[in-house]
């Protein structure tokens, strides 16, 4: 079907556009700055403001499922709503003036401001008492979403970069900021479309990148501040806790965010240190082929946090210094440790003519992971030269124990893998459009050590109804084995 009907596929994939002109019904003149929204079942899918000629243009979402609704709003005119057919079309609208009785006048900044390719949201206009962090507030902004992994999306597309006051301190690991910055410390969230980060290419090469820039309040830029949260609970398995502290400094030429956390409730460090840009350093085929975290062990058919015993620790320090108007130096250091253990047992009964056969199996997986990482990034970005040198050193140490006992037979497995990645990338772009990249040799090594042992069948007088792990593998503290 894909090869026989290429023309039909292209026509169905073409983007559909709704455009038109908004005019005043009495004066027959174009109306500027009319808010035009495209919604499907009450959820906004596209947004535009009319220009000085009263013109607007919206892109229809692919396969909306329900008839889209166009709405036109302006302070001086009555609201108009129209249900449309989901296809490209031109729809002109005439607005009727309305009389407004103003009892009192309050002068405030607009909720949404559009200037060129930059759309600015005044954050306080969209947040409520329950919105504590910047991540909570971004979820309320029209056209913006936060994925379960913490990635920011604008109009259904992942953003390309995340800036705080124009500086890219965290790269793709901006969840450290969105989950730490209080919503009250942010004045505006800017969406910059068609952003060309290389200045010498801004007038020559078109970019489709979408960038989020966070504008802080004056109070947040005056002195250092921090946030913290803690949780403590008790369940049948024992005590559960979570501690987290973040310190921040934002000045015109210097920024830093440092975070420390520990807990035993769920592995949260991976969520905060995920790189949403997808750049993770040197590809490592050995680790991609070897899933050392599981060793093929079985898992109960319930949520992981119901049976796993976790020790999760993380520390992250990030800073960027603006050396001049066009040069900056960035340092990112992080360390994460995860210890994950659980016990899992099953018992199966097979009914035969000669009697019942009972098979009991119990496993005790234990995984320990250490992940230190450091990167140093220097950027010179002016109209004549773009130069970037990125040095990255990251390691990963995995240890995995798995003890399985089936009836009276016990099998022990042990695997250990060390990953060391060191890379340096030098990128140079000059005004004559010539591009050169110089990358010294990268280092990638993954030594692997594995061991296994088989324990013969125990004598009947030594069989145990509830087998225990071997002495070198400690039992899961505070959590009972899950049995089925």
C-alpha positions as CSV (number, residue, x, y, z in Angstrom):
1,X,0.0,0.0,0.0
2,X,2.9,2.4,0.7
3,X,4.5,1.7,-2.7
4,X,1.3,1.5,-4.8
5,X,-0.3,4.8,-3.7
6,X,2.5,7.3,-3.0
7,X,0.4,10.2,-4.2
8,X,-2.5,9.3,-1.9
9,X,-0.1,9.0,1.1
10,X,1.4,12.4,0.4
11,X,-2.0,14.1,0.1
12,X,-3.2,12.6,3.4
13,X,0.0,13.6,5.2
14,X,-0.2,17.3,4.0
15,X,-0.8,19.7,6.8
16,X,-4.2,21.4,6.8
17,X,-4.5,25.1,7.4
18,X,-7.4,27.3,8.5
19,X,-6.9,31.0,7.7
20,X,-9.0,34.1,7.2
21,X,-9.6,37.7,8.2
22,X,-11.5,39.2,11.1
23,X,-13.4,42.5,10.6
24,X,-15.6,44.8,12.6
25,X,-19.3,44.4,11.7
26,X,-20.1,48.1,12.0
27,X,-16.9,49.8,10.7
28,X,-16.0,47.1,8.2
29,X,-12.3,47.4,9.2
30,X,-9.8,44.7,10.2
31,X,-9.6,43.9,13.9
32,X,-6.1,43.5,15.3
33,X,-5.1,41.2,18.2
34,X,-8.2,39.0,18.2
35,X,-7.5,35.8,20.1
36,X,-8.2,32.9,17.8
37,X,-8.4,29.4,19.4
38,X,-8.9,26.0,17.8
39,X,-10.3,23.4,20.2
40,X,-11.3,19.8,20.1
41,X,-13.8,18.7,22.8
42,X,-12.9,21.7,24.9
43,X,-9.1,21.2,24.7
44,X,-7.1,23.8,22.9
45,X,-5.0,22.5,20.0
46,X,-3.8,25.7,18.2
47,X,-3.6,29.4,19.1
48,X,-3.1,32.6,17.1
49,X,-3.5,36.4,17.3
50,X,-4.7,38.5,14.3
51,X,-2.2,40.9,12.8
52,X,-2.7,44.6,11.9
53,X,-4.6,43.4,8.8
54,X,-6.9,41.2,10.8
55,X,-5.4,38.1,9.3
56,X,-4.8,34.8,11.2
57,X,-3.6,31.3,10.3
58,X,-3.9,28.0,12.3
59,X,-2.7,24.5,11.6
60,X,-5.3,21.7,12.1
61,X,-4.1,18.7,14.1
62,X,-3.9,15.4,12.2
63,X,-7.1,13.3,12.6
64,X,-8.7,15.3,15.5
65,X,-11.5,12.6,15.9
66,X,-14.2,15.2,16.6
67,X,-15.3,18.4,14.8
68,X,-12.9,21.3,15.7
69,X,-14.3,24.5,17.1
70,X,-13.0,28.0,16.2
71,X,-13.4,30.7,18.7
72,X,-12.7,34.5,18.3
73,X,-12.4,36.7,21.4
74,X,-11.7,40.4,21.8
75,X,-12.3,42.7,24.7
76,X,-14.4,45.1,22.6
77,X,-16.4,42.5,20.7
78,X,-18.8,39.7,21.3
79,X,-17.3,36.2,21.3
80,X,-17.9,34.1,18.2
81,X,-17.7,30.3,18.1
82,X,-17.9,28.2,14.9
83,X,-17.8,24.4,14.3
84,X,-15.7,23.6,11.2
85,X,-14.9,20.6,9.0
86,X,-11.4,19.4,9.6
87,X,-9.9,20.4,6.2
88,X,-7.9,23.4,4.7
89,X,-10.2,26.4,4.3
90,X,-10.6,30.2,4.4
91,X,-13.0,31.4,7.1
92,X,-13.6,35.2,7.4
93,X,-15.4,36.4,10.5
94,X,-17.3,39.6,11.4
95,X,-17.4,40.7,15.0
96,X,-20.1,42.7,16.7
97,X,-19.1,45.4,19.1
98,X,-20.3,45.1,22.7
99,X,-20.7,47.7,25.5
100,X,-18.6,47.1,28.6
101,X,-19.4,48.7,31.9
102,X,-16.1,49.1,33.8
103,X,-16.4,49.5,37.6
104,X,-12.8,49.6,38.4
105,X,-9.6,49.6,36.3
106,X,-6.6,47.5,37.2
107,X,-3.5,47.9,35.1
108,X,-1.5,44.6,34.7
109,X,0.7,42.9,32.1
110,X,-1.1,40.8,29.5
111,X,-1.3,37.0,30.1
112,X,0.1,36.1,26.7
113,X,2.3,38.4,24.6
114,X,3.5,37.7,21.0
115,X,6.5,39.4,19.5
116,X,8.0,38.0,16.3
117,X,8.8,34.3,17.0
118,X,8.6,34.7,20.8
119,X,5.5,33.9,22.7
120,X,5.6,35.0,26.4
121,X,3.3,33.6,29.1
122,X,2.9,35.6,32.3
123,X,3.1,32.7,34.7
124,X,1.2,34.1,37.6
125,X,-1.9,34.4,35.4
126,X,-2.1,30.6,34.9
127,X,-1.0,29.2,38.3
128,X,-2.9,28.5,41.5
129,X,-2.2,27.6,45.1
130,X,-1.5,24.0,44.3
131,X,1.2,24.8,41.7
132,X,4.4,24.5,43.7
133,X,7.2,23.9,41.2
134,X,7.8,25.2,37.7
135,X,6.9,21.8,36.3
136,X,3.4,22.2,37.9
137,X,2.9,25.6,36.4
138,X,4.1,24.7,32.8
139,X,1.4,22.0,32.7
140,X,-1.2,24.9,32.9
141,X,0.1,26.8,30.0
142,X,-1.9,26.6,26.7
143,X,-0.1,24.4,24.1
144,X,2.5,23.1,26.6
145,X,2.7,19.6,28.1
146,X,5.0,17.7,30.4
147,X,5.6,14.0,29.6
148,X,5.7,11.4,32.4
149,X,9.5,11.4,32.0
150,X,9.6,15.1,32.5
151,X,10.3,16.3,28.9
152,X,8.7,19.6,27.9
153,X,6.5,19.6,24.8
154,X,5.2,22.6,22.8
155,X,2.3,21.9,20.4
156,X,3.1,18.2,20.6
157,X,6.9,18.5,19.9
158,X,9.7,18.2,22.3
159,X,11.6,21.4,22.9
160,X,15.2,21.5,21.6
161,X,16.8,23.6,24.4
162,X,16.0,25.0,27.9
163,X,17.4,28.3,28.9
164,X,17.3,30.2,32.2
165,X,17.7,33.9,31.6
166,X,19.3,33.2,28.2
167,X,21.9,30.6,29.5
168,X,21.8,26.9,28.8
169,X,23.2,25.6,32.0
170,X,21.6,22.1,32.2
171,X,21.5,21.0,28.6
172,X,18.9,18.2,28.2
173,X,18.8,17.5,32.0
174,X,16.5,20.4,32.7
175,X,14.2,18.4,35.0
176,X,16.7,19.4,37.7
177,X,15.4,23.0,37.3
178,X,11.7,22.4,36.5
179,X,11.2,20.2,39.6
180,X,13.3,22.5,41.9
181,X,12.5,26.1,40.8
182,X,9.4,27.4,42.7
183,X,6.7,28.7,40.4
184,X,6.6,31.9,42.4
185,X,10.3,32.6,41.4
186,X,9.4,32.7,37.7
187,X,7.8,35.7,36.0
188,X,7.6,34.6,32.4
189,X,8.0,31.5,30.3
190,X,9.1,32.3,26.7
191,X,8.6,30.0,23.7
192,X,11.1,30.9,21.0
193,X,10.3,29.3,17.6
194,X,12.7,29.0,14.7
195,X,15.6,29.6,17.1
196,X,19.1,29.6,15.5
197,X,21.6,29.2,18.3
198,X,24.7,29.9,16.1
199,X,24.8,33.7,15.6
200,X,26.8,33.7,12.4
201,X,24.0,31.5,10.8
202,X,21.0,33.5,12.0
203,X,20.5,35.4,8.7
204,X,21.6,32.5,6.5
205,X,20.3,29.2,7.7
206,X,16.6,28.7,8.8
207,X,16.1,26.7,11.9
208,X,13.0,24.9,13.2
209,X,14.2,24.6,16.8
210,X,11.9,25.4,19.6
211,X,13.5,26.8,22.8
212,X,12.1,27.6,26.3
213,X,13.6,30.5,28.1
214,X,12.7,31.1,31.8
215,X,12.5,34.7,33.0
216,X,13.0,35.0,36.8
217,X,11.5,37.5,39.2
218,X,13.8,40.2,40.5
219,X,13.6,38.7,44.0
220,X,15.0,35.4,42.7
221,X,18.0,37.2,41.1
222,X,19.0,39.2,44.2
223,X,20.4,36.5,46.5
224,X,20.9,32.7,46.8
225,X,17.9,30.6,47.7
226,X,16.9,27.0,47.9
227,X,14.1,24.5,48.2
228,X,13.7,21.2,50.1
229,X,11.1,18.5,50.6
230,X,10.9,15.5,52.9
231,X,8.6,12.6,53.3
232,X,8.4,9.9,56.0
233,X,6.0,7.0,56.3
234,X,5.6,3.6,57.8
235,X,4.1,0.5,56.2
236,X,4.1,-3.2,56.9
237,X,7.5,-3.5,55.1
238,X,9.1,-0.9,57.4
239,X,10.0,2.8,57.3
240,X,9.9,4.7,54.0
241,X,11.6,8.1,53.5
242,X,12.6,10.7,51.0
243,X,14.9,13.7,51.4
244,X,15.7,16.3,48.8
245,X,17.5,19.7,48.9
246,X,18.4,22.1,46.1
247,X,20.5,25.3,46.3
248,X,20.3,27.9,43.5
249,X,22.1,31.2,42.5
250,X,21.1,33.3,39.5
251,X,23.0,36.4,38.6
252,X,23.5,38.1,35.2
253,X,26.9,36.4,34.7
254,X,26.8,33.4,36.9
255,X,24.3,30.6,37.6
256,X,24.4,27.4,39.6
257,X,22.0,24.6,40.7
258,X,23.1,21.9,43.2
259,X,20.8,19.1,44.2
260,X,21.2,16.3,46.8
261,X,18.6,13.6,47.5
262,X,18.3,10.2,49.1
263,X,15.4,7.8,49.7
264,X,14.2,4.2,49.7
265,X,10.7,4.6,48.2
266,X,11.4,4.5,44.4
267,X,14.4,5.1,42.1
268,X,13.9,8.8,41.5
269,X,17.4,9.8,40.5
270,X,17.0,8.3,37.0
271,X,13.9,10.6,36.5
272,X,15.8,13.7,37.5
273,X,19.0,13.0,35.6
274,X,17.4,11.8,32.4
275,X,18.8,13.7,29.3
276,X,15.7,14.8,27.3
277,X,17.8,15.9,24.3
278,X,18.9,12.2,23.8
279,X,22.7,13.0,23.8
280,X,24.2,10.5,26.2
281,X,27.8,10.4,25.1
282,X,29.6,7.6,23.4
283,X,27.3,4.7,22.2
284,X,28.2,1.5,24.1
285,X,27.2,-1.7,22.3
286,X,28.3,-3.9,25.2
287,X,25.8,-2.4,27.6
288,X,23.0,-2.3,25.0
289,X,23.4,-6.0,24.3
290,X,23.8,-6.9,28.0
291,X,20.9,-6.2,30.3
292,X,22.9,-6.5,33.5
293,X,20.1,-4.9,35.6
294,X,17.8,-7.9,35.4
295,X,19.9,-11.1,34.6
296,X,16.7,-12.6,33.3
297,X,15.2,-12.9,36.7
298,X,11.4,-13.1,37.1
299,X,9.4,-10.3,38.6
300,X,6.0,-10.4,40.3
301,X,3.0,-9.1,38.3
302,X,2.5,-6.0,40.5
303,X,4.0,-2.5,40.6
304,X,7.7,-2.4,41.3
305,X,7.4,-0.1,44.3
306,X,5.2,-2.8,46.0
307,X,8.0,-5.3,46.3
308,X,11.4,-3.7,45.6
309,X,13.7,-2.7,48.4
310,X,15.6,0.4,47.2
311,X,18.4,2.6,48.3
312,X,18.6,5.7,46.0
313,X,21.2,8.5,46.4
314,X,22.1,11.3,44.0
315,X,24.1,14.5,44.0
316,X,24.3,17.0,41.1
317,X,26.2,20.3,40.8
318,X,25.8,22.5,37.8
319,X,27.2,25.9,37.0
320,X,27.7,28.2,34.1
321,X,29.8,31.4,34.0
322,X,29.4,34.1,31.3
323,X,33.1,35.0,30.5
324,X,32.1,37.7,28.0
325,X,29.1,38.8,25.9
326,X,29.7,35.9,23.6
327,X,31.6,33.3,25.6
328,X,30.6,31.0,28.4
329,X,32.1,28.1,30.4
330,X,29.8,25.4,31.8
331,X,30.6,22.6,34.4
332,X,28.2,19.7,35.2
333,X,29.1,17.1,37.8
334,X,26.8,14.3,39.0
335,X,26.8,11.0,40.9
336,X,24.0,8.5,41.3
337,X,23.8,5.3,43.3
338,X,21.0,2.7,43.2
339,X,20.7,-0.5,45.2
340,X,17.7,-2.6,44.2
341,X,16.7,-5.9,45.8
342,X,13.7,-8.1,46.2
343,X,12.7,-11.7,46.9
344,X,10.2,-13.5,44.7
345,X,8.8,-17.0,45.2
346,X,6.4,-19.2,43.2
347,X,4.8,-22.6,43.8
348,X,3.2,-24.6,41.1
349,X,1.2,-27.9,41.5
350,X,0.9,-30.3,38.6
351,X,-1.8,-32.9,38.9
352,X,-0.9,-36.3,37.5
353,X,-2.3,-39.9,37.7
354,X,0.7,-40.9,39.8
355,X,0.2,-38.0,42.3
356,X,0.7,-34.3,42.6
357,X,4.1,-32.7,41.6
358,X,4.9,-29.5,43.5
359,X,7.6,-27.2,42.2
360,X,8.7,-24.4,44.4
361,X,11.1,-21.7,43.2
362,X,12.5,-18.7,45.0
363,X,14.8,-16.0,43.6
364,X,16.7,-13.1,45.3
365,X,18.0,-10.6,42.7
366,X,20.3,-7.8,43.9
367,X,21.6,-5.0,41.7
368,X,24.0,-2.2,42.6
369,X,24.8,0.6,40.2
370,X,27.2,3.6,40.5
371,X,27.1,6.3,37.8
372,X,29.5,9.3,38.2
373,X,29.7,11.8,35.3
374,X,31.5,15.1,34.7
375,X,31.4,17.4,31.6
376,X,33.1,20.7,30.8
377,X,31.7,22.8,28.0
378,X,33.3,26.0,26.5
379,X,31.4,28.0,23.9
380,X,32.4,31.1,21.9
381,X,29.4,32.3,19.8
382,X,29.7,35.6,17.9
383,X,28.9,36.8,14.4
384,X,32.4,35.8,13.0
385,X,33.2,32.5,14.7
386,X,31.4,29.7,16.5
387,X,33.7,27.5,18.6
388,X,32.6,24.8,21.1
389,X,34.8,22.3,23.0
390,X,32.9,19.7,25.0
391,X,34.8,17.3,27.3
392,X,32.8,14.4,28.8
393,X,33.9,11.7,31.2
394,X,31.3,9.2,32.5
395,X,31.6,5.8,34.2
396,X,29.2,3.2,35.3
397,X,29.8,0.3,37.7
398,X,27.2,-2.5,37.8
399,X,27.2,-5.5,40.1
400,X,24.4,-8.1,40.0
401,X,23.8,-11.1,42.2
402,X,21.0,-13.6,41.5
403,X,20.4,-16.6,43.7
404,X,17.7,-19.0,42.6
405,X,16.5,-22.1,44.5
406,X,14.2,-24.6,42.8
407,X,12.9,-27.2,45.2
408,X,16.2,-28.5,46.7
409,X,18.6,-27.2,44.0
410,X,20.2,-23.8,44.3
411,X,22.0,-21.9,41.5
412,X,24.0,-18.7,42.2
413,X,25.0,-16.1,39.6
414,X,27.2,-13.1,39.7
415,X,27.9,-10.5,37.0
416,X,30.0,-7.3,37.1
417,X,30.5,-4.7,34.4
418,X,32.4,-1.5,34.3
419,X,31.9,1.1,31.7
420,X,34.3,4.0,31.2
421,X,33.7,6.7,28.5
422,X,35.9,9.7,27.8
423,X,35.4,11.9,24.8
424,X,36.2,15.4,23.6
425,X,34.5,17.2,20.8
426,X,35.8,20.4,19.2
427,X,33.4,22.1,16.8
428,X,34.4,25.2,14.7
429,X,32.2,27.2,12.3
430,X,33.5,30.3,10.6
431,X,31.8,33.1,8.6
432,X,32.9,31.7,5.2
433,X,30.5,28.8,5.7
434,X,33.3,26.3,6.0
435,X,32.7,23.8,8.8
436,X,35.4,21.8,10.6
437,X,35.2,19.4,13.4
438,X,38.2,18.1,15.4
439,X,37.6,15.2,17.8
440,X,40.6,13.7,19.6
441,X,40.3,9.9,20.0
442,X,37.5,8.7,22.3
443,X,37.9,6.1,24.9
444,X,35.2,3.5,25.6
445,X,35.9,0.3,27.6
446,X,33.5,-2.1,29.2
447,X,35.2,-5.0,31.0
448,X,32.8,-7.7,32.0
449,X,33.2,-10.4,34.7
450,X,30.6,-13.2,35.2
451,X,30.4,-16.2,37.5
452,X,28.0,-18.9,38.3
453,X,27.7,-21.8,40.7
454,X,25.5,-24.8,41.0
455,X,24.7,-26.5,44.3
456,X,23.8,-30.2,44.1
457,X,20.4,-31.5,45.3
458,X,20.1,-31.5,49.1
459,X,19.4,-34.6,51.0
460,X,15.8,-35.1,52.0
461,X,16.6,-34.6,55.6
462,X,18.1,-31.2,54.8
463,X,15.3,-29.9,52.5
464,X,13.7,-26.6,53.5
465,X,10.1,-25.6,52.9
466,X,11.1,-22.0,52.7
467,X,14.7,-21.8,51.2
468,X,16.9,-18.8,52.2
469,X,19.5,-17.0,50.0
470,X,23.1,-18.0,50.5
471,X,25.2,-16.3,53.2
472,X,26.9,-13.8,50.8
473,X,23.5,-12.5,49.5
474,X,21.7,-10.7,52.3
475,X,17.9,-11.0,52.6
476,X,15.8,-8.1,51.6
477,X,15.6,-5.8,54.6
478,X,12.1,-4.9,55.8
479,X,10.3,-6.5,52.9
480,X,8.7,-9.9,52.7
481,X,9.0,-12.2,49.7
482,X,6.1,-11.9,47.3
483,X,4.5,-15.4,46.9
484,X,2.1,-16.6,44.3
